[in-house]
Each structure stands twice: as C-alpha cells, then as structure tokens.
Amino acid sequence: MLTVDRMRLQLPPAFRDRAGEIARLVAEELATVPMTADLRIDRLAVPPVEVTHQATDREVARAVAVAVGEGLKAVT
C-alpha cells in the first residue's frame, strides 16, 4: 500500500481550472501502483510528465502515477 503524506503537483496554466480533479484522480491512480517492498522515502522527485492539451484529467493523472511508480522502482 502506498501512502503519500504530501504531494506537490505543478500543472501548466492551461490545466489550472482542472487541478482539483486531476489531483483527486492522481490519488486514485497511485492507489493502484503495486508496492513490492517496504520503504520510507522523505522525497521523491520525478521528471516532468508530458501530455497533450487534449488529454483527459484521467490521462494526466495516470501519466503522473506512472512516473511516480517508475521513480519508486528506481529507489528500491
């Protein structure tokens, strides 16, 4: 199970009105990230995620969750 105490998500201005829904969906998507080891990380930085302006909120959230999952794999 993945627990995130705090997340800082920077979105481009074009996504500003969608930020609340995207953040909620990121939390949902992160709940599906498989955890294979117990670890505690104080900070995890992931590279920028690229999506098109036409991407749905769910697609943006899924891309962020995938990037976080890959970052977690890199530190385990």
N, C-alpha and C positions, 0 to 999 in steps of 0.2 A: 504494500500500500504506500502510495506517495503522499506525503504531507508537505504542503507549502505554507510557510508562515506568512511570507510577504513576497509579492511579485511586482516588479516594475516593468511595465509594458509600454513601450513608446510606439505610437502609431503616427503615420503621416497625417497632415491636416485633413486630407480627403476622407479619412476614416474617423475623424473626431466625433461626429454625431453617432457613430456606431460603436464607440469604445466600450460602453457598458455591456452591451450584448456580446461583443467579442470577448471581453474579459470573462463573462459568465461561461461562455462556450469553451474558452481555454481551460477553465477549471474542470468542466465536464470531460474534455478530451484528455486532460492529464490524468484523470481517474482511470483511464484505460491503458496508461503506459505500464507495461509489465516491469516489475521490480524483481531482480534475481538475487540481490544481495542487500544486506542491511548496511546502511551507511548514513552518515550525517554530513551535510555539506553546508557551510556557512554562506557560500555564494557560488552561484553558477552563472557564468556569462555565456550566452550563445551568440553566434554571428547573426547579422540581420537576416530576416526571412523575407524573401521576395515573393510577392503575389501581385496579380494584376488588379487594377481598379475595379474590374468586373467580378472579382472573387466574392463569393458569399461570405457572410460572417462565419459560418461553419468552416468553410475552406481556409479562411485566415486562421481561425482557432486551431484547426487540425495541423496546419503548417507550423504554427508556434509549438504545439505539443510535440510534434515530430522532432523539431530542433532541440527541445528540452530533453527528450528521450535520448537523442544521439549524444547530447552533452553529458548526460548521466552515464551512458555506456563508456564514454571516454575516460571518466574518472574512476570507474570500477575496475 
